[in-house]
Amino acid sequence: MNGQNITNFDERKLAEFRKQNIGIVFQSFHLLPNLTAIENVALPLQLLKSDKIKKLSSEALNKVGLSSRTNHLPSQLSGGEQQRVALARAFIGNPKIILADEPTGNLDSKNSSIIIDMLFSLKEENKTTLIFATHDEKLSNKCDRITKIKDGKIFQ
């Protein structure tokens, strides 16, 4: 990737590579329950030792429409709001790749549509490669390329 053969990286180099290049959006959000929305979003920047953590975290939450919910814990947010926090967290370090595992799987249709629109908007804005797994045809139809897996076999 980017001229690097990452298959030869040791664990330390792989961790550094992931930290600098990959953002992840999970189906079940995986927000830390004792951290506020802004603290959850700030985590990748803390790992990257950014000097603009508060400013960038606030901007990221604003981009996903949650500027009024920055100090709320995940338990105080709806599922759609939690997934928007997860999107902000995934994109905050400007990763080259976003991996999304069923990003709308735990959401109702209204919130699914909002998350899909935000996901693709953030992808374009950040010029990020988006790779995700989904069973949602509406979501997969928005993609440039679809690879299907059935019974352990890959189809283009």
MDAnalysis code that builds the backbone (N, CA, C; Angstrom):
import MDAnalysis as mda
import numpy as np

u = mda.Universe.empty(468, n_residues=156, atom_resindex=np.repeat(np.arange(156), 3), trajectory=True)
u.add_TopologyAttr("name", ["N", "CA", "C"] * 156)
u.add_TopologyAttr("resid", np.arange(1, 157))
u.add_TopologyAttr("resname", ["MET", "ASN", "GLY", "GLN", "ASN", "ILE", "THR", "ASN", "PHE", "ASP", "GLU", "ARG", "LYS", "LEU", "ALA", "GLU", "PHE", "ARG", "LYS", "GLN", "ASN", "ILE", "GLY", "ILE", "VAL", "PHE", "GLN", "SER", "PHE", "HIS", "LEU", "LEU", "PRO", "ASN", "LEU", "THR", "ALA", "ILE", "GLU", "ASN", "VAL", "ALA", "LEU", "PRO", "LEU", "GLN", "LEU", "LEU", "LYS", "SER", "ASP", "LYS", "ILE", "LYS", "LYS", "LEU", "SER", "SER", "GLU", "ALA", "LEU", "ASN", "LYS", "VAL", "GLY", "LEU", "SER", "SER", "ARG", "THR", "ASN", "HIS", "LEU", "PRO", "SER", "GLN", "LEU", "SER", "GLY", "GLY", "GLU", "GLN", "GLN", "ARG", "VAL", "ALA", "LEU", "ALA", "ARG", "ALA", "PHE", "ILE", "GLY", "ASN", "PRO", "LYS", "ILE", "ILE", "LEU", "ALA", "ASP", "GLU", "PRO", "THR", "GLY", "ASN", "LEU", "ASP", "SER", "LYS", "ASN", "SER", "SER", "ILE", "ILE", "ILE", "ASP", "MET", "LEU", "PHE", "SER", "LEU", "LYS", "GLU", "GLU", "ASN", "LYS", "THR", "THR", "LEU", "ILE", "PHE", "ALA", "THR", "HIS", "ASP", "GLU", "LYS", "LEU", "SER", "ASN", "LYS", "CYS", "ASP", "ARG", "ILE", "THR", "LYS", "ILE", "LYS", "ASP", "GLY", "LYS", "ILE", "PHE", "GLN"])
u.atoms.positions = np.array([
    [0.843, -1.172, 0.000],
    [0.000, 0.000, 0.000],
    [0.889, 1.235, 0.000],
    [0.580, 2.165, -0.919],
    [1.404, 3.373, -1.076],
    [2.888, 3.034, -1.211],
    [3.178, 1.973, -1.974],
    [4.567, 1.587, -2.205],
    [5.197, 0.800, -1.079],
    [4.427, 0.462, -0.066],
    [4.958, -0.300, 1.061],
    [4.386, -1.709, 1.059],
    [5.241, -2.693, 1.281],
    [4.787, -4.059, 1.415],
    [4.486, -4.302, 2.896],
    [3.236, -4.113, 3.271],
    [2.875, -4.200, 4.688],
    [2.839, -5.638, 5.204],
    [2.905, -6.616, 4.307],
    [2.874, -8.013, 4.755],
    [4.138, -8.384, 5.520],
    [5.187, -7.601, 5.368],
    [6.440, -7.877, 6.085],
    [6.587, -7.070, 7.369],
    [5.596, -6.263, 7.715],
    [5.681, -5.432, 8.915],
    [5.543, -6.279, 10.169],
    [6.314, -5.935, 11.195],
    [6.131, -6.574, 12.497],
    [4.916, -5.922, 13.172],
    [4.538, -6.400, 14.334],
    [3.336, -5.905, 15.016],
    [3.401, -4.411, 15.304],
    [4.560, -3.911, 15.711],
    [4.710, -2.491, 16.014],
    [4.509, -1.640, 14.764],
    [5.120, -2.061, 13.661],
    [4.972, -1.302, 12.408],
    [3.537, -1.390, 11.874],
    [2.909, -2.552, 12.025],
    [1.510, -2.693, 11.592],
    [0.595, -1.787, 12.399],
    [0.810, -1.734, 13.703],
    [-0.002, -0.862, 14.561],
    [0.176, 0.592, 14.152],
    [1.393, 0.996, 13.882],
    [1.674, 2.371, 13.448],
    [1.013, 2.652, 12.096],
    [1.096, 1.689, 11.190],
    [0.469, 1.834, 9.876],
    [-1.043, 2.005, 10.012],
    [-1.664, 1.144, 10.822],
    [-3.119, 1.240, 11.030],
    [-3.488, 2.582, 11.640],
    [-2.733, 3.015, 12.623],
    [-3.008, 4.275, 13.311],
    [-2.988, 5.445, 12.332],
    [-2.078, 5.425, 11.390],
    [-1.916, 6.544, 10.470],
    [-2.760, 6.449, 9.203],
    [-3.266, 5.252, 8.868],
    [-3.887, 5.073, 7.556],
    [-5.303, 4.515, 7.533],
    [-5.793, 3.985, 8.652],
    [-7.068, 3.270, 8.617],
    [-8.023, 3.783, 9.683],
    [-9.247, 4.045, 9.265],
    [-10.341, 4.351, 10.181],
    [-11.355, 3.224, 10.102],
    [-12.047, 2.958, 11.199],
    [-12.982, 1.834, 11.232],
    [-14.334, 2.284, 11.761],
    [-15.394, 1.834, 11.072],
    [-16.766, 2.053, 11.514],
    [-17.369, 0.665, 11.737],
    [-17.791, 0.407, 12.966],
    [-18.345, -0.895, 13.317],
    [-19.873, -0.861, 13.282],
    [-20.481, -2.020, 13.098],
    [-21.933, -2.130, 13.131],
    [-22.476, -1.733, 14.501],
    [-21.785, -2.137, 15.539],
    [-22.288, -1.875, 16.893],
    [-21.554, -0.713, 17.573],
    [-21.064, 0.219, 16.783],
    [-20.518, 1.513, 17.214],
    [-19.185, 1.425, 17.953],
    [-19.090, 0.598, 18.983],
    [-17.879, 0.454, 19.799],
    [-17.364, 1.784, 20.337],
    [-18.274, 2.577, 20.855],
    [-17.872, 3.788, 21.573],
    [-17.536, 3.396, 23.000],
    [-16.592, 4.092, 23.596],
    [-16.262, 3.805, 24.987],
    [-17.337, 4.427, 25.872],
    [-18.016, 3.622, 26.695],
    [-19.205, 4.081, 27.413],
    [-18.967, 5.179, 28.448],
    [-17.757, 5.273, 28.972],
    [-17.475, 6.274, 30.004],
    [-16.890, 7.564, 29.439],
    [-16.791, 7.643, 28.110],
    [-16.278, 8.848, 27.466],
    [-17.414, 9.565, 26.751],
    [-17.365, 10.886, 26.762],
    [-18.367, 11.683, 26.045],
    [-18.151, 11.531, 24.541],
    [-19.088, 12.061, 23.772],
    [-18.984, 12.004, 22.314],
    [-17.667, 12.620, 21.847],
    [-17.353, 13.793, 22.364],
    [-16.123, 14.464, 21.919],
    [-14.874, 13.703, 22.357],
    [-14.921, 13.072, 23.514],
    [-13.780, 12.283, 23.979],
    [-13.601, 11.028, 23.122],
    [-14.714, 10.403, 22.706],
    [-14.631, 9.249, 21.813],
    [-14.034, 9.641, 20.470],
    [-14.453, 10.775, 19.944],
    [-13.946, 11.245, 18.649],
    [-12.463, 11.603, 18.760],
    [-12.043, 12.120, 19.886],
    [-10.663, 12.576, 20.078],
    [-9.645, 11.444, 20.176],
    [-10.088, 10.229, 20.466],
    [-9.141, 9.125, 20.702],
    [-8.095, 8.954, 19.599],
    [-8.473, 8.891, 18.322],
    [-7.433, 8.724, 17.293],
    [-6.426, 9.876, 17.269],
    [-6.888, 11.083, 17.544],
    [-5.971, 12.232, 17.555],
    [-4.998, 12.148, 18.723],
    [-5.456, 11.596, 19.836],
    [-4.551, 11.411, 20.977],
    [-3.459, 10.406, 20.615],
    [-3.851, 9.346, 19.907],
    [-2.858, 8.357, 19.473],
    [-1.875, 8.958, 18.472],
    [-2.369, 9.878, 17.646],
    [-1.514, 10.546, 16.663],
    [-0.739, 11.719, 17.259],
    [-0.983, 11.996, 18.546],
    [-0.328, 13.092, 19.270],
    [-0.540, 14.441, 18.582],
    [-1.773, 14.677, 18.171],
    [-2.141, 15.937, 17.531],
    [-2.133, 17.070, 18.549],
    [-1.832, 18.274, 18.088],
    [-1.856, 19.424, 18.987],
    [-3.149, 20.224, 18.857],
    [-4.091, 19.726, 18.054],
    [-5.368, 20.425, 17.839],
    [-6.550, 19.515, 18.171],
    [-6.430, 18.722, 19.201],
    [-7.418, 17.688, 19.504],
    [-8.816, 18.277, 19.718],
    [-8.959, 19.238, 20.598],
    [-10.282, 19.776, 20.916],
    [-10.919, 20.445, 19.696],
    [-10.152, 21.252, 18.984],
    [-10.660, 21.967, 17.816],
    [-11.115, 20.983, 16.729],
    [-10.258, 20.029, 16.388],
    [-10.583, 19.068, 15.333],
    [-11.746, 18.157, 15.729],
    [-11.793, 17.762, 16.996],
    [-12.884, 16.897, 17.473],
    [-14.221, 17.640, 17.405],
    [-14.213, 18.902, 17.792],
    [-15.441, 19.716, 17.708],
    [-15.890, 19.868, 16.259],
    [-14.940, 20.130, 15.371],
    [-15.271, 20.271, 13.946],
    [-15.838, 18.969, 13.381],
    [-15.256, 17.842, 13.781],
    [-15.719, 16.542, 13.288],
    [-17.151, 16.266, 13.745],
    [-17.459, 16.570, 15.001],
    [-18.827, 16.373, 15.491],
    [-19.794, 17.327, 14.804],
    [-19.350, 18.516, 14.507],
    [-20.184, 19.475, 13.788],
    [-20.508, 18.957, 12.381],
    [-19.532, 18.341, 11.715],
    [-19.734, 17.801, 10.358],
    [-20.816, 16.731, 10.331],
    [-20.956, 15.998, 11.428],
    [-21.974, 14.936, 11.469],
    [-23.229, 15.399, 12.205],
    [-23.338, 16.703, 12.420],
    [-24.553, 17.279, 12.987],
    [-24.744, 17.072, 14.473],
    [-23.658, 16.906, 15.215],
    [-23.787, 16.627, 16.651],
    [-23.082, 17.649, 17.537],
    [-22.964, 18.867, 17.073],
    [-22.266, 19.876, 17.876],
    [-22.967, 20.140, 19.211],
    [-24.266, 19.879, 19.271],
    [-25.000, 20.106, 20.523],
    [-24.944, 18.888, 21.464],
    [-24.294, 17.810, 21.036],
    [-24.264, 16.584, 21.845],
    [-22.838, 16.202, 22.278],
    [-21.902, 17.138, 22.207],
    [-20.493, 16.827, 22.459],
    [-20.220, 16.242, 23.841],
    [-20.952, 16.677, 24.842],
    [-20.683, 16.220, 26.210],
    [-21.612, 15.114, 26.678],
    [-22.300, 14.476, 25.750],
    [-23.186, 13.363, 26.094],
    [-22.426, 12.038, 26.028],
    [-22.745, 11.170, 26.956],
    [-22.208, 9.814, 26.941],
    [-22.959, 8.996, 25.893],
    [-22.364, 7.909, 25.401],
    [-23.056, 7.074, 24.413],
    [-24.452, 6.627, 24.865],
    [-24.622, 6.333, 26.140],
    [-25.935, 5.887, 26.640],
    [-26.991, 6.990, 26.558],
    [-26.553, 8.224, 26.373],
    [-27.476, 9.358, 26.262],
    [-27.768, 9.715, 24.792],
    [-27.211, 8.932, 23.875],
    [-27.383, 9.178, 22.447],
    [-28.210, 8.068, 21.811],
    [-28.950, 8.410, 20.775],
    [-29.693, 7.391, 20.021],
    [-28.700, 6.548, 19.218],
    [-29.174, 5.458, 18.650],
    [-28.316, 4.616, 17.817],
    [-27.750, 5.381, 16.627],
    [-28.578, 6.180, 15.981],
    [-28.114, 6.980, 14.850],
    [-27.064, 7.998, 15.264],
    [-27.258, 8.601, 16.431],
    [-26.271, 9.563, 16.937],
    [-24.962, 8.859, 17.291],
    [-25.064, 7.678, 17.882],
    [-23.854, 6.928, 18.211],
    [-23.070, 6.578, 16.947],
    [-23.787, 6.203, 15.887],
    [-23.088, 5.858, 14.651],
    [-22.469, 7.100, 14.011],
    [-23.089, 8.259, 14.174],
    [-22.491, 9.495, 13.658],
    [-21.222, 9.847, 14.441],
    [-21.215, 9.593, 15.749],
    [-19.990, 9.777, 16.539],
    [-18.915, 8.819, 16.005],
    [-19.304, 7.586, 15.725],
    [-18.357, 6.603, 15.190],
    [-17.807, 7.046, 13.830],
    [-18.648, 7.647, 12.990],
    [-18.173, 8.172, 11.704],
    [-17.161, 9.293, 11.925],
    [-17.491, 10.210, 12.809],
    [-16.573, 11.316, 13.100],
    [-15.236, 10.777, 13.602],
    [-15.289, 9.779, 14.471],
    [-14.059, 9.177, 15.012],
    [-13.250, 8.498, 13.901],
    [-13.914, 7.793, 13.004],
    [-13.215, 7.071, 11.938],
    [-12.509, 8.017, 10.968],
    [-13.132, 9.156, 10.676],
    [-12.586, 10.069, 9.680],
    [-11.648, 11.129, 10.257],
    [-11.602, 11.280, 11.565],
    [-10.916, 12.433, 12.156],
    [-9.421, 12.510, 11.856],
    [-8.743, 11.415, 11.731],
    [-7.305, 11.444, 11.452],
    [-6.978, 11.494, 9.972],
    [-7.987, 11.746, 9.133],
    [-7.825, 11.748, 7.672],
    [-7.173, 10.471, 7.161],
    [-7.742, 9.325, 7.514],
    [-7.148, 8.063, 7.064],
    [-7.301, 7.886, 5.555],
    [-6.419, 7.092, 4.991],
    [-6.488, 6.806, 3.557],
    [-7.584, 5.785, 3.256],
    [-7.887, 4.939, 4.248],
    [-8.872, 3.871, 4.069],
    [-9.837, 3.877, 5.251],
    [-11.126, 3.736, 4.944],
    [-12.141, 3.514, 5.972],
    [-12.678, 2.100, 5.767],
    [-12.638, 1.300, 6.813],
    [-13.236, -0.029, 6.811],
    [-14.547, 0.076, 7.580],
    [-15.624, -0.339, 6.961],
    [-16.933, -0.262, 7.610],
    [-17.592, -1.635, 7.576],
    [-17.920, -2.135, 8.741],
    [-18.557, -3.452, 8.866],
    [-20.035, -3.253, 9.156],
    [-20.878, -3.467, 8.142],
    [-22.331, -3.307, 8.293],
    [-22.673, -2.006, 9.018],
    [-22.238, -0.856, 8.494],
    [-22.396, 0.405, 9.220],
    [-23.836, 0.831, 9.480],
    [-24.786, 0.216, 8.787],
    [-26.191, 0.563, 9.012],
    [-26.981, -0.612, 9.594],
    [-26.291, -1.674, 9.944],
    [-26.948, -2.901, 10.396],
    [-27.771, -2.768, 11.660],
    [-27.426, -1.831, 12.545],
    [-28.151, -1.667, 13.808],
    [-29.087, -0.463, 13.802],
    [-29.391, 0.045, 12.616],
    [-30.165, 1.277, 12.540],
    [-31.486, 1.083, 11.806],
    [-32.449, 1.943, 12.133],
    [-33.712, 1.937, 11.394],
    [-33.472, 2.555, 10.012],
    [-34.473, 2.486, 9.140],
    [-34.284, 2.927, 7.756],
    [-33.968, 4.419, 7.645],
    [-34.578, 5.239, 8.482],
    [-34.318, 6.679, 8.428],
    [-32.864, 6.984, 8.791],
    [-32.391, 6.421, 9.908],
    [-31.010, 6.645, 10.316],
    [-30.023, 5.975, 9.367],
    [-30.400, 4.835, 8.797],
    [-29.541, 4.178, 7.810],
    [-29.288, 5.098, 6.635],
    [-30.332, 5.725, 6.152],
    [-30.202, 6.640, 5.022],
    [-29.296, 7.827, 5.367],
    [-29.450, 8.372, 6.561],
    [-28.603, 9.486, 7.019],
    [-27.141, 9.057, 7.075],
    [-26.888, 7.889, 7.641],
    [-25.515, 7.394, 7.788],
    [-24.896, 7.116, 6.422],
    [-25.651, 6.514, 5.512],
    [-25.138, 6.250, 4.163],
    [-24.727, 7.553, 3.489],
    [-25.612, 8.546, 3.542],
    [-25.299, 9.843, 2.927],
    [-24.058, 10.460, 3.548],
    [-23.953, 10.429, 4.873],
    [-22.781, 10.997, 5.550],
    [-21.511, 10.230, 5.206],
    [-21.613, 8.912, 5.188],
    [-20.450, 8.077, 4.910],
    [-19.865, 8.414, 3.539],
    [-20.725, 8.493, 2.532],
    [-20.238, 8.779, 1.183],
    [-19.822, 10.239, 1.027],
    [-20.468, 11.141, 1.723],
    [-20.081, 12.545, 1.691],
    [-18.704, 12.738, 2.320],
    [-18.481, 12.129, 3.481],
    [-17.183, 12.219, 4.142],
    [-16.096, 11.543, 3.311],
    [-16.440, 10.444, 2.670],
    [-15.500, 9.744, 1.779],
    [-15.021, 10.685, 0.686],
    [-15.962, 11.369, 0.033],
    [-15.608, 12.298, -1.046],
    [-14.819, 13.487, -0.515],
    [-15.288, 14.066, 0.567],
    [-14.640, 15.240, 1.143],
    [-13.197, 14.952, 1.550],
    [-12.962, 13.760, 2.095],
    [-11.631, 13.396, 2.580],
    [-10.801, 12.621, 1.558],
    [-11.399, 12.348, 0.382],
    [-10.715, 11.580, -0.664],
    [-10.160, 10.266, -0.088],
    [-11.053, 9.569, 0.588],
    [-10.720, 8.332, 1.291],
    [-11.271, 7.138, 0.521],
    [-10.555, 6.046, 0.550],
    [-11.065, 4.791, 0.008],
    [-11.984, 4.169, 1.053],
    [-13.164, 3.767, 0.631],
    [-14.141, 3.163, 1.531],
    [-14.319, 1.702, 1.151],
    [-14.094, 0.837, 2.120],
    [-14.287, -0.601, 1.933],
    [-15.251, -1.053, 3.014],
    [-16.350, -1.682, 2.606],
    [-17.272, -2.135, 3.642],
    [-17.954, -3.432, 3.275],
    [-18.439, -4.077, 4.319],
    [-19.235, -5.289, 4.185],
    [-20.680, -4.906, 4.471],
    [-21.576, -5.370, 3.621],
    [-22.997, -5.073, 3.839],
    [-23.872, -6.105, 3.150],
    [-25.084, -6.232, 3.659],
    [-26.129, -6.999, 2.994],
    [-27.147, -6.047, 2.376],
    [-26.945, -4.763, 2.561],
    [-27.876, -3.722, 2.129],
    [-27.614, -3.360, 0.667],
    [-28.504, -3.786, -0.235],
    [-28.332, -3.506, -1.665],
    [-28.333, -2.031, -1.977],
    [-29.162, -1.260, -1.267],
    [-29.211, 0.181, -1.491],
    [-27.836, 0.791, -1.241],
    [-27.180, 0.335, -0.208],
    [-25.848, 0.820, 0.125],
    [-24.822, 0.355, -0.904],
    [-24.842, -0.899, -1.245],
    [-23.837, -1.411, -2.192],
    [-24.006, -0.813, -3.584],
    [-25.211, -0.436, -3.957],
    [-25.438, 0.165, -5.278],
    [-24.807, 1.544, -5.422],
    [-24.401, 2.154, -4.326],
    [-23.740, 3.464, -4.370],
    [-22.237, 3.341, -4.613],
    [-21.752, 2.123, -4.685],
    [-20.309, 1.891, -4.772],
    [-19.804, 1.870, -6.214],
    [-18.516, 2.173, -6.345],
    [-17.862, 2.117, -7.647],
    [-17.594, 0.674, -8.056],
    [-17.380, -0.178, -7.082],
    [-17.044, -1.574, -7.358],
    [-17.673, -2.457, -6.290],
    [-18.227, -3.573, -6.719],
    [-18.861, -4.509, -5.792],
    [-18.198, -5.874, -5.961],
    [-17.805, -6.448, -4.856],
    [-17.305, -7.812, -4.842],
    [-18.233, -8.607, -3.934],
    [-18.798, -9.655, -4.466],
    [-19.728, -10.474, -3.687],
    [-19.041, -11.764, -3.249],
    [-19.407, -12.187, -2.055],
    [-18.902, -13.444, -1.522],
    [-20.105, -14.325, -1.226],
    [-20.099, -15.506, -1.793],
    [-21.185, -16.467, -1.555],
    [-20.574, -17.843, -1.371],
    [-20.944, -18.471, -0.280],
    [-20.439, -19.813, 0.039],
    [-18.917, -19.876, -0.040],
    [-18.273, -18.821, 0.440],
    [-16.824, -18.787, 0.486],
    [-16.138, -18.475, -0.826],
    [-16.900, -18.154, -1.864],
    [-16.319, -17.841, -3.166],
    [-16.534, -16.374, -3.492],
    [-15.532, -15.767, -4.115],
    [-15.579, -14.354, -4.464],
    [-16.035, -14.201, -5.915],
    [-16.994, -13.251, -6.101],
    [-17.529, -12.927, -7.427],
    [-17.353, -11.429, -7.647],
    [-17.061, -11.033, -8.877],
    [-16.956, -9.596, -9.207],
    [-18.270, -9.100, -9.756],
])
